[in-house]
């Protein structure tokens, strides 16, 4: 009887600890010049790869502060972390399992097509995920809703993002829009402070 009580108490502690884990948005002080992330992505339609590529992000010195360079442009980190709060944000800080919110975004792609995305978001778990770059603890965040664009398209879209607090970014993203599947996965991460 005593073992059973101890076992149930241990399970309760484990689950309550997982549910109470909260992660705040990273601040400028959390980044290090030289920190670098690399992702590989591919888009498949009916199982056939139609496009693939690589994305990078590196912390660099920029206008007297730190910036994130993506190989083409640089944006000040403080502008990404100190932006005006939205009632329909992409990420709703602090992150915590069970949290739900509505995400809305108006966008324009490289071809000039404009659109709107409206999704219900939920943090469904905080789990260990193995990607090419390694194994990391990450929040699994599901986004489900509708995307429309100026070409008359309207359809359901599901996104699953795995956000790693230790790496301050996502380590995997899977998007399904009814026509194909887009997968983006972290392949490497380096930090000069950890070397």
PyMOL commands that place a pseudoatom at each C-alpha (Angstrom):
pseudoatom trace, name=CA, resn=UNK, resi=1, chain=A, elem=C, hetatm=0, pos=[0.000, 0.000, 0.000]
pseudoatom trace, name=CA, resn=UNK, resi=2, chain=A, elem=C, hetatm=0, pos=[2.818, 2.418, 0.906]
pseudoatom trace, name=CA, resn=UNK, resi=3, chain=A, elem=C, hetatm=0, pos=[4.594, 1.803, -2.434]
pseudoatom trace, name=CA, resn=UNK, resi=4, chain=A, elem=C, hetatm=0, pos=[1.380, 2.528, -4.328]
pseudoatom trace, name=CA, resn=UNK, resi=5, chain=A, elem=C, hetatm=0, pos=[0.878, 5.842, -2.491]
pseudoatom trace, name=CA, resn=UNK, resi=6, chain=A, elem=C, hetatm=0, pos=[4.509, 6.857, -3.091]
pseudoatom trace, name=CA, resn=UNK, resi=7, chain=A, elem=C, hetatm=0, pos=[4.243, 5.940, -6.782]
pseudoatom trace, name=CA, resn=UNK, resi=8, chain=A, elem=C, hetatm=0, pos=[1.059, 8.022, -7.247]
pseudoatom trace, name=CA, resn=UNK, resi=9, chain=A, elem=C, hetatm=0, pos=[2.620, 10.936, -5.350]
pseudoatom trace, name=CA, resn=UNK, resi=10, chain=A, elem=C, hetatm=0, pos=[5.723, 10.765, -7.600]
pseudoatom trace, name=CA, resn=UNK, resi=11, chain=A, elem=C, hetatm=0, pos=[3.532, 10.783, -10.721]
pseudoatom trace, name=CA, resn=UNK, resi=12, chain=A, elem=C, hetatm=0, pos=[1.590, 13.757, -9.393]
pseudoatom trace, name=CA, resn=UNK, resi=13, chain=A, elem=C, hetatm=0, pos=[4.846, 15.676, -8.819]
pseudoatom trace, name=CA, resn=UNK, resi=14, chain=A, elem=C, hetatm=0, pos=[6.105, 14.884, -12.308]
pseudoatom trace, name=CA, resn=UNK, resi=15, chain=A, elem=C, hetatm=0, pos=[2.883, 15.972, -14.032]
pseudoatom trace, name=CA, resn=UNK, resi=16, chain=A, elem=C, hetatm=0, pos=[2.401, 19.084, -11.906]
pseudoatom trace, name=CA, resn=UNK, resi=17, chain=A, elem=C, hetatm=0, pos=[5.993, 20.122, -12.612]
pseudoatom trace, name=CA, resn=UNK, resi=18, chain=A, elem=C, hetatm=0, pos=[5.459, 19.742, -16.381]
pseudoatom trace, name=CA, resn=UNK, resi=19, chain=A, elem=C, hetatm=0, pos=[2.254, 21.781, -16.268]
pseudoatom trace, name=CA, resn=UNK, resi=20, chain=A, elem=C, hetatm=0, pos=[3.822, 24.549, -14.199]
pseudoatom trace, name=CA, resn=UNK, resi=21, chain=A, elem=C, hetatm=0, pos=[6.895, 25.046, -16.430]
pseudoatom trace, name=CA, resn=UNK, resi=22, chain=A, elem=C, hetatm=0, pos=[6.747, 28.572, -17.858]
pseudoatom trace, name=CA, resn=UNK, resi=23, chain=A, elem=C, hetatm=0, pos=[9.065, 30.190, -20.361]
pseudoatom trace, name=CA, resn=UNK, resi=24, chain=A, elem=C, hetatm=0, pos=[9.328, 33.943, -20.824]
pseudoatom trace, name=CA, resn=UNK, resi=25, chain=A, elem=C, hetatm=0, pos=[10.301, 35.604, -24.081]
pseudoatom trace, name=CA, resn=UNK, resi=26, chain=A, elem=C, hetatm=0, pos=[14.087, 35.827, -24.508]
pseudoatom trace, name=CA, resn=UNK, resi=27, chain=A, elem=C, hetatm=0, pos=[15.651, 39.235, -23.918]
pseudoatom trace, name=CA, resn=UNK, resi=28, chain=A, elem=C, hetatm=0, pos=[18.653, 40.866, -25.580]
pseudoatom trace, name=CA, resn=UNK, resi=29, chain=A, elem=C, hetatm=0, pos=[20.851, 39.618, -22.697]
pseudoatom trace, name=CA, resn=UNK, resi=30, chain=A, elem=C, hetatm=0, pos=[20.030, 35.997, -23.585]
pseudoatom trace, name=CA, resn=UNK, resi=31, chain=A, elem=C, hetatm=0, pos=[21.866, 36.217, -26.933]
pseudoatom trace, name=CA, resn=UNK, resi=32, chain=A, elem=C, hetatm=0, pos=[25.592, 35.964, -27.714]
pseudoatom trace, name=CA, resn=UNK, resi=33, chain=A, elem=C, hetatm=0, pos=[27.406, 37.420, -30.729]
pseudoatom trace, name=CA, resn=UNK, resi=34, chain=A, elem=C, hetatm=0, pos=[28.402, 34.490, -32.934]
pseudoatom trace, name=CA, resn=UNK, resi=35, chain=A, elem=C, hetatm=0, pos=[25.446, 32.304, -31.956]
pseudoatom trace, name=CA, resn=UNK, resi=36, chain=A, elem=C, hetatm=0, pos=[24.172, 30.587, -35.110]
pseudoatom trace, name=CA, resn=UNK, resi=37, chain=A, elem=C, hetatm=0, pos=[21.225, 28.395, -36.149]
pseudoatom trace, name=CA, resn=UNK, resi=38, chain=A, elem=C, hetatm=0, pos=[20.837, 26.516, -39.453]
pseudoatom trace, name=CA, resn=UNK, resi=39, chain=A, elem=C, hetatm=0, pos=[17.648, 24.848, -40.717]
pseudoatom trace, name=CA, resn=UNK, resi=40, chain=A, elem=C, hetatm=0, pos=[16.931, 22.712, -43.773]
pseudoatom trace, name=CA, resn=UNK, resi=41, chain=A, elem=C, hetatm=0, pos=[13.478, 22.843, -45.289]
pseudoatom trace, name=CA, resn=UNK, resi=42, chain=A, elem=C, hetatm=0, pos=[11.530, 21.087, -48.003]
pseudoatom trace, name=CA, resn=UNK, resi=43, chain=A, elem=C, hetatm=0, pos=[8.078, 21.318, -49.547]
pseudoatom trace, name=CA, resn=UNK, resi=44, chain=A, elem=C, hetatm=0, pos=[6.485, 18.101, -50.801]
pseudoatom trace, name=CA, resn=UNK, resi=45, chain=A, elem=C, hetatm=0, pos=[3.283, 17.705, -52.825]
pseudoatom trace, name=CA, resn=UNK, resi=46, chain=A, elem=C, hetatm=0, pos=[1.800, 14.208, -53.082]
pseudoatom trace, name=CA, resn=UNK, resi=47, chain=A, elem=C, hetatm=0, pos=[5.067, 12.812, -51.726]
pseudoatom trace, name=CA, resn=UNK, resi=48, chain=A, elem=C, hetatm=0, pos=[7.235, 14.526, -54.353]
pseudoatom trace, name=CA, resn=UNK, resi=49, chain=A, elem=C, hetatm=0, pos=[9.733, 17.155, -53.160]
pseudoatom trace, name=CA, resn=UNK, resi=50, chain=A, elem=C, hetatm=0, pos=[8.991, 20.349, -55.101]
pseudoatom trace, name=CA, resn=UNK, resi=51, chain=A, elem=C, hetatm=0, pos=[11.344, 22.755, -53.297]
pseudoatom trace, name=CA, resn=UNK, resi=52, chain=A, elem=C, hetatm=0, pos=[14.073, 22.640, -50.698]
pseudoatom trace, name=CA, resn=UNK, resi=53, chain=A, elem=C, hetatm=0, pos=[16.625, 24.948, -49.160]
pseudoatom trace, name=CA, resn=UNK, resi=54, chain=A, elem=C, hetatm=0, pos=[18.459, 26.171, -46.113]
pseudoatom trace, name=CA, resn=UNK, resi=55, chain=A, elem=C, hetatm=0, pos=[17.818, 29.045, -43.694]
pseudoatom trace, name=CA, resn=UNK, resi=56, chain=A, elem=C, hetatm=0, pos=[20.314, 30.569, -41.287]
pseudoatom trace, name=CA, resn=UNK, resi=57, chain=A, elem=C, hetatm=0, pos=[20.233, 33.025, -38.451]
pseudoatom trace, name=CA, resn=UNK, resi=58, chain=A, elem=C, hetatm=0, pos=[23.336, 34.428, -36.759]
pseudoatom trace, name=CA, resn=UNK, resi=59, chain=A, elem=C, hetatm=0, pos=[23.764, 36.930, -33.934]
pseudoatom trace, name=CA, resn=UNK, resi=60, chain=A, elem=C, hetatm=0, pos=[25.991, 39.784, -35.155]
pseudoatom trace, name=CA, resn=UNK, resi=61, chain=A, elem=C, hetatm=0, pos=[27.113, 43.242, -34.010]
pseudoatom trace, name=CA, resn=UNK, resi=62, chain=A, elem=C, hetatm=0, pos=[24.666, 45.667, -35.607]
pseudoatom trace, name=CA, resn=UNK, resi=63, chain=A, elem=C, hetatm=0, pos=[24.420, 49.457, -35.210]
pseudoatom trace, name=CA, resn=UNK, resi=64, chain=A, elem=C, hetatm=0, pos=[25.910, 49.417, -31.716]
pseudoatom trace, name=CA, resn=UNK, resi=65, chain=A, elem=C, hetatm=0, pos=[23.770, 46.511, -30.501]
pseudoatom trace, name=CA, resn=UNK, resi=66, chain=A, elem=C, hetatm=0, pos=[23.081, 42.927, -31.532]
pseudoatom trace, name=CA, resn=UNK, resi=67, chain=A, elem=C, hetatm=0, pos=[21.165, 41.857, -34.594]
pseudoatom trace, name=CA, resn=UNK, resi=68, chain=A, elem=C, hetatm=0, pos=[19.953, 38.663, -36.257]
pseudoatom trace, name=CA, resn=UNK, resi=69, chain=A, elem=C, hetatm=0, pos=[21.414, 38.171, -39.737]
pseudoatom trace, name=CA, resn=UNK, resi=70, chain=A, elem=C, hetatm=0, pos=[19.659, 35.730, -42.076]
pseudoatom trace, name=CA, resn=UNK, resi=71, chain=A, elem=C, hetatm=0, pos=[22.236, 35.780, -44.883]
pseudoatom trace, name=CA, resn=UNK, resi=72, chain=A, elem=C, hetatm=0, pos=[20.568, 38.763, -46.590]
pseudoatom trace, name=CA, resn=UNK, resi=73, chain=A, elem=C, hetatm=0, pos=[19.153, 41.187, -44.010]
pseudoatom trace, name=CA, resn=UNK, resi=74, chain=A, elem=C, hetatm=0, pos=[19.806, 42.056, -40.380]
pseudoatom trace, name=CA, resn=UNK, resi=75, chain=A, elem=C, hetatm=0, pos=[17.183, 43.041, -37.805]
pseudoatom trace, name=CA, resn=UNK, resi=76, chain=A, elem=C, hetatm=0, pos=[17.932, 44.402, -34.342]
pseudoatom trace, name=CA, resn=UNK, resi=77, chain=A, elem=C, hetatm=0, pos=[17.142, 41.785, -31.699]
pseudoatom trace, name=CA, resn=UNK, resi=78, chain=A, elem=C, hetatm=0, pos=[15.617, 44.473, -29.483]
pseudoatom trace, name=CA, resn=UNK, resi=79, chain=A, elem=C, hetatm=0, pos=[13.029, 45.156, -32.227]
pseudoatom trace, name=CA, resn=UNK, resi=80, chain=A, elem=C, hetatm=0, pos=[11.969, 41.501, -32.220]
pseudoatom trace, name=CA, resn=UNK, resi=81, chain=A, elem=C, hetatm=0, pos=[11.750, 41.239, -28.435]
pseudoatom trace, name=CA, resn=UNK, resi=82, chain=A, elem=C, hetatm=0, pos=[10.280, 44.661, -27.577]
pseudoatom trace, name=CA, resn=UNK, resi=83, chain=A, elem=C, hetatm=0, pos=[7.495, 44.950, -30.128]
pseudoatom trace, name=CA, resn=UNK, resi=84, chain=A, elem=C, hetatm=0, pos=[3.989, 46.116, -29.258]
pseudoatom trace, name=CA, resn=UNK, resi=85, chain=A, elem=C, hetatm=0, pos=[1.804, 43.448, -27.647]
pseudoatom trace, name=CA, resn=UNK, resi=86, chain=A, elem=C, hetatm=0, pos=[-0.855, 42.049, -29.954]
pseudoatom trace, name=CA, resn=UNK, resi=87, chain=A, elem=C, hetatm=0, pos=[-4.212, 40.637, -28.946]
pseudoatom trace, name=CA, resn=UNK, resi=88, chain=A, elem=C, hetatm=0, pos=[-3.647, 37.891, -31.576]
pseudoatom trace, name=CA, resn=UNK, resi=89, chain=A, elem=C, hetatm=0, pos=[0.124, 37.130, -31.320]
pseudoatom trace, name=CA, resn=UNK, resi=90, chain=A, elem=C, hetatm=0, pos=[2.152, 34.436, -33.021]
pseudoatom trace, name=CA, resn=UNK, resi=91, chain=A, elem=C, hetatm=0, pos=[3.578, 33.400, -29.637]
pseudoatom trace, name=CA, resn=UNK, resi=92, chain=A, elem=C, hetatm=0, pos=[1.728, 34.254, -26.438]
pseudoatom trace, name=CA, resn=UNK, resi=93, chain=A, elem=C, hetatm=0, pos=[4.346, 34.725, -23.694]
pseudoatom trace, name=CA, resn=UNK, resi=94, chain=A, elem=C, hetatm=0, pos=[4.978, 33.233, -21.223]
pseudoatom trace, name=CA, resn=UNK, resi=95, chain=A, elem=C, hetatm=0, pos=[4.735, 29.811, -22.833]
pseudoatom trace, name=CA, resn=UNK, resi=96, chain=A, elem=C, hetatm=0, pos=[3.077, 27.109, -20.722]
pseudoatom trace, name=CA, resn=UNK, resi=97, chain=A, elem=C, hetatm=0, pos=[1.461, 23.757, -21.523]
pseudoatom trace, name=CA, resn=UNK, resi=98, chain=A, elem=C, hetatm=0, pos=[-2.319, 24.131, -21.869]
pseudoatom trace, name=CA, resn=UNK, resi=99, chain=A, elem=C, hetatm=0, pos=[-2.228, 27.791, -22.939]
pseudoatom trace, name=CA, resn=UNK, resi=100, chain=A, elem=C, hetatm=0, pos=[-4.583, 28.706, -25.819]
pseudoatom trace, name=CA, resn=UNK, resi=101, chain=A, elem=C, hetatm=0, pos=[-5.003, 31.853, -27.915]
pseudoatom trace, name=CA, resn=UNK, resi=102, chain=A, elem=C, hetatm=0, pos=[-6.022, 33.132, -31.353]
pseudoatom trace, name=CA, resn=UNK, resi=103, chain=A, elem=C, hetatm=0, pos=[-3.300, 34.017, -33.886]
pseudoatom trace, name=CA, resn=UNK, resi=104, chain=A, elem=C, hetatm=0, pos=[-3.966, 36.383, -36.800]
pseudoatom trace, name=CA, resn=UNK, resi=105, chain=A, elem=C, hetatm=0, pos=[-1.540, 37.666, -39.417]
pseudoatom trace, name=CA, resn=UNK, resi=106, chain=A, elem=C, hetatm=0, pos=[-1.807, 39.677, -42.617]
pseudoatom trace, name=CA, resn=UNK, resi=107, chain=A, elem=C, hetatm=0, pos=[1.067, 39.022, -45.001]
pseudoatom trace, name=CA, resn=UNK, resi=108, chain=A, elem=C, hetatm=0, pos=[2.489, 39.492, -48.509]
pseudoatom trace, name=CA, resn=UNK, resi=109, chain=A, elem=C, hetatm=0, pos=[4.735, 37.031, -50.339]
pseudoatom trace, name=CA, resn=UNK, resi=110, chain=A, elem=C, hetatm=0, pos=[7.587, 37.678, -52.793]
pseudoatom trace, name=CA, resn=UNK, resi=111, chain=A, elem=C, hetatm=0, pos=[5.189, 37.568, -55.778]
pseudoatom trace, name=CA, resn=UNK, resi=112, chain=A, elem=C, hetatm=0, pos=[2.960, 40.315, -54.323]
pseudoatom trace, name=CA, resn=UNK, resi=113, chain=A, elem=C, hetatm=0, pos=[0.112, 38.027, -53.245]
pseudoatom trace, name=CA, resn=UNK, resi=114, chain=A, elem=C, hetatm=0, pos=[-1.454, 39.261, -50.010]
pseudoatom trace, name=CA, resn=UNK, resi=115, chain=A, elem=C, hetatm=0, pos=[-3.252, 37.097, -47.514]
pseudoatom trace, name=CA, resn=UNK, resi=116, chain=A, elem=C, hetatm=0, pos=[-4.544, 36.537, -44.027]
pseudoatom trace, name=CA, resn=UNK, resi=117, chain=A, elem=C, hetatm=0, pos=[-4.010, 33.668, -41.614]
pseudoatom trace, name=CA, resn=UNK, resi=118, chain=A, elem=C, hetatm=0, pos=[-6.387, 33.048, -38.682]
pseudoatom trace, name=CA, resn=UNK, resi=119, chain=A, elem=C, hetatm=0, pos=[-5.594, 30.106, -36.417]
pseudoatom trace, name=CA, resn=UNK, resi=120, chain=A, elem=C, hetatm=0, pos=[-6.408, 28.789, -32.956]
pseudoatom trace, name=CA, resn=UNK, resi=121, chain=A, elem=C, hetatm=0, pos=[-3.151, 28.058, -31.127]
pseudoatom trace, name=CA, resn=UNK, resi=122, chain=A, elem=C, hetatm=0, pos=[-2.539, 25.683, -28.232]
pseudoatom trace, name=CA, resn=UNK, resi=123, chain=A, elem=C, hetatm=0, pos=[0.591, 24.546, -26.400]
pseudoatom trace, name=CA, resn=UNK, resi=124, chain=A, elem=C, hetatm=0, pos=[-0.077, 20.823, -26.169]
pseudoatom trace, name=CA, resn=UNK, resi=125, chain=A, elem=C, hetatm=0, pos=[3.117, 19.532, -24.530]
pseudoatom trace, name=CA, resn=UNK, resi=126, chain=A, elem=C, hetatm=0, pos=[6.664, 20.188, -23.362]
pseudoatom trace, name=CA, resn=UNK, resi=127, chain=A, elem=C, hetatm=0, pos=[8.600, 17.245, -24.752]
pseudoatom trace, name=CA, resn=UNK, resi=128, chain=A, elem=C, hetatm=0, pos=[11.981, 16.001, -25.832]
pseudoatom trace, name=CA, resn=UNK, resi=129, chain=A, elem=C, hetatm=0, pos=[12.414, 16.133, -29.606]
pseudoatom trace, name=CA, resn=UNK, resi=130, chain=A, elem=C, hetatm=0, pos=[15.247, 14.692, -31.661]
pseudoatom trace, name=CA, resn=UNK, resi=131, chain=A, elem=C, hetatm=0, pos=[16.223, 16.736, -34.740]
pseudoatom trace, name=CA, resn=UNK, resi=132, chain=A, elem=C, hetatm=0, pos=[19.353, 16.653, -36.906]
pseudoatom trace, name=CA, resn=UNK, resi=133, chain=A, elem=C, hetatm=0, pos=[21.042, 19.226, -34.609]
pseudoatom trace, name=CA, resn=UNK, resi=134, chain=A, elem=C, hetatm=0, pos=[20.459, 17.083, -31.503]
pseudoatom trace, name=CA, resn=UNK, resi=135, chain=A, elem=C, hetatm=0, pos=[17.846, 16.348, -28.851]
pseudoatom trace, name=CA, resn=UNK, resi=136, chain=A, elem=C, hetatm=0, pos=[16.170, 19.285, -27.110]
pseudoatom trace, name=CA, resn=UNK, resi=137, chain=A, elem=C, hetatm=0, pos=[13.243, 19.969, -24.772]
pseudoatom trace, name=CA, resn=UNK, resi=138, chain=A, elem=C, hetatm=0, pos=[10.618, 21.931, -26.687]
pseudoatom trace, name=CA, resn=UNK, resi=139, chain=A, elem=C, hetatm=0, pos=[7.076, 23.231, -26.451]
pseudoatom trace, name=CA, resn=UNK, resi=140, chain=A, elem=C, hetatm=0, pos=[4.865, 21.621, -29.083]
pseudoatom trace, name=CA, resn=UNK, resi=141, chain=A, elem=C, hetatm=0, pos=[2.511, 24.370, -30.286]
pseudoatom trace, name=CA, resn=UNK, resi=142, chain=A, elem=C, hetatm=0, pos=[-0.358, 23.531, -32.655]
pseudoatom trace, name=CA, resn=UNK, resi=143, chain=A, elem=C, hetatm=0, pos=[-1.994, 26.156, -34.863]
pseudoatom trace, name=CA, resn=UNK, resi=144, chain=A, elem=C, hetatm=0, pos=[-5.208, 25.207, -36.714]
pseudoatom trace, name=CA, resn=UNK, resi=145, chain=A, elem=C, hetatm=0, pos=[-7.317, 27.480, -38.874]
pseudoatom trace, name=CA, resn=UNK, resi=146, chain=A, elem=C, hetatm=0, pos=[-7.888, 29.153, -42.210]
pseudoatom trace, name=CA, resn=UNK, resi=147, chain=A, elem=C, hetatm=0, pos=[-5.667, 30.928, -44.715]
pseudoatom trace, name=CA, resn=UNK, resi=148, chain=A, elem=C, hetatm=0, pos=[-7.018, 33.206, -47.487]
pseudoatom trace, name=CA, resn=UNK, resi=149, chain=A, elem=C, hetatm=0, pos=[-5.235, 35.179, -50.194]
pseudoatom trace, name=CA, resn=UNK, resi=150, chain=A, elem=C, hetatm=0, pos=[-5.818, 37.833, -52.849]
pseudoatom trace, name=CA, resn=UNK, resi=151, chain=A, elem=C, hetatm=0, pos=[-5.922, 35.174, -55.594]
pseudoatom trace, name=CA, resn=UNK, resi=152, chain=A, elem=C, hetatm=0, pos=[-9.174, 33.795, -54.193]
pseudoatom trace, name=CA, resn=UNK, resi=153, chain=A, elem=C, hetatm=0, pos=[-7.678, 30.901, -52.255]
pseudoatom trace, name=CA, resn=UNK, resi=154, chain=A, elem=C, hetatm=0, pos=[-9.307, 29.855, -48.987]
pseudoatom trace, name=CA, resn=UNK, resi=155, chain=A, elem=C, hetatm=0, pos=[-8.367, 26.693, -47.143]
pseudoatom trace, name=CA, resn=UNK, resi=156, chain=A, elem=C, hetatm=0, pos=[-7.567, 25.001, -43.898]
pseudoatom trace, name=CA, resn=UNK, resi=157, chain=A, elem=C, hetatm=0, pos=[-4.014, 25.189, -42.630]
pseudoatom trace, name=CA, resn=UNK, resi=158, chain=A, elem=C, hetatm=0, pos=[-2.297, 23.418, -39.740]
pseudoatom trace, name=CA, resn=UNK, resi=159, chain=A, elem=C, hetatm=0, pos=[1.100, 24.331, -38.349]
pseudoatom trace, name=CA, resn=UNK, resi=160, chain=A, elem=C, hetatm=0, pos=[3.017, 22.549, -35.620]
pseudoatom trace, name=CA, resn=UNK, resi=161, chain=A, elem=C, hetatm=0, pos=[5.999, 24.377, -34.136]
pseudoatom trace, name=CA, resn=UNK, resi=162, chain=A, elem=C, hetatm=0, pos=[8.443, 22.973, -31.595]
pseudoatom trace, name=CA, resn=UNK, resi=163, chain=A, elem=C, hetatm=0, pos=[9.996, 25.881, -29.673]
pseudoatom trace, name=CA, resn=UNK, resi=164, chain=A, elem=C, hetatm=0, pos=[13.150, 25.218, -27.605]
pseudoatom trace, name=CA, resn=UNK, resi=165, chain=A, elem=C, hetatm=0, pos=[13.660, 27.606, -24.661]
pseudoatom trace, name=CA, resn=UNK, resi=166, chain=A, elem=C, hetatm=0, pos=[17.360, 26.650, -24.485]
pseudoatom trace, name=CA, resn=UNK, resi=167, chain=A, elem=C, hetatm=0, pos=[17.913, 27.649, -28.122]
pseudoatom trace, name=CA, resn=UNK, resi=168, chain=A, elem=C, hetatm=0, pos=[15.507, 30.641, -28.067]
pseudoatom trace, name=CA, resn=UNK, resi=169, chain=A, elem=C, hetatm=0, pos=[13.883, 29.555, -31.321]
pseudoatom trace, name=CA, resn=UNK, resi=170, chain=A, elem=C, hetatm=0, pos=[12.007, 26.769, -33.045]
pseudoatom trace, name=CA, resn=UNK, resi=171, chain=A, elem=C, hetatm=0, pos=[13.729, 23.485, -33.791]
pseudoatom trace, name=CA, resn=UNK, resi=172, chain=A, elem=C, hetatm=0, pos=[11.075, 22.067, -36.116]
pseudoatom trace, name=CA, resn=UNK, resi=173, chain=A, elem=C, hetatm=0, pos=[8.051, 23.314, -38.062]
pseudoatom trace, name=CA, resn=UNK, resi=174, chain=A, elem=C, hetatm=0, pos=[5.533, 21.242, -40.032]
pseudoatom trace, name=CA, resn=UNK, resi=175, chain=A, elem=C, hetatm=0, pos=[2.926, 22.995, -42.187]
pseudoatom trace, name=CA, resn=UNK, resi=176, chain=A, elem=C, hetatm=0, pos=[0.038, 21.284, -43.989]
pseudoatom trace, name=CA, resn=UNK, resi=177, chain=A, elem=C, hetatm=0, pos=[-2.204, 23.374, -46.237]
pseudoatom trace, name=CA, resn=UNK, resi=178, chain=A, elem=C, hetatm=0, pos=[-4.229, 20.689, -48.004]
pseudoatom trace, name=CA, resn=UNK, resi=179, chain=A, elem=C, hetatm=0, pos=[-1.962, 20.718, -51.053]
pseudoatom trace, name=CA, resn=UNK, resi=180, chain=A, elem=C, hetatm=0, pos=[1.364, 19.772, -49.596]
pseudoatom trace, name=CA, resn=UNK, resi=181, chain=A, elem=C, hetatm=0, pos=[3.575, 19.475, -46.562]
pseudoatom trace, name=CA, resn=UNK, resi=182, chain=A, elem=C, hetatm=0, pos=[6.364, 21.880, -45.616]
pseudoatom trace, name=CA, resn=UNK, resi=183, chain=A, elem=C, hetatm=0, pos=[8.954, 20.677, -43.072]
pseudoatom trace, name=CA, resn=UNK, resi=184, chain=A, elem=C, hetatm=0, pos=[11.711, 22.854, -41.592]
pseudoatom trace, name=CA, resn=UNK, resi=185, chain=A, elem=C, hetatm=0, pos=[14.178, 21.278, -39.129]
pseudoatom trace, name=CA, resn=UNK, resi=186, chain=A, elem=C, hetatm=0, pos=[17.189, 22.595, -37.222]
pseudoatom trace, name=CA, resn=UNK, resi=187, chain=A, elem=C, hetatm=0, pos=[20.361, 20.956, -38.533]
pseudoatom trace, name=CA, resn=UNK, resi=188, chain=A, elem=C, hetatm=0, pos=[22.984, 22.815, -36.482]
pseudoatom trace, name=CA, resn=UNK, resi=189, chain=A, elem=C, hetatm=0, pos=[23.376, 25.215, -33.582]
pseudoatom trace, name=CA, resn=UNK, resi=190, chain=A, elem=C, hetatm=0, pos=[26.563, 26.805, -32.299]
pseudoatom trace, name=CA, resn=UNK, resi=191, chain=A, elem=C, hetatm=0, pos=[27.312, 29.211, -29.484]
pseudoatom trace, name=CA, resn=UNK, resi=192, chain=A, elem=C, hetatm=0, pos=[30.867, 30.496, -28.907]
pseudoatom trace, name=CA, resn=UNK, resi=193, chain=A, elem=C, hetatm=0, pos=[30.187, 30.640, -25.146]
pseudoatom trace, name=CA, resn=UNK, resi=194, chain=A, elem=C, hetatm=0, pos=[29.571, 26.864, -25.097]
pseudoatom trace, name=CA, resn=UNK, resi=195, chain=A, elem=C, hetatm=0, pos=[32.736, 25.915, -27.000]
for i in range(1, 195): cmd.bond("trace and resi %d" % i, "trace and resi %d" % (i + 1))
show_as sticks, trace
zoom trace
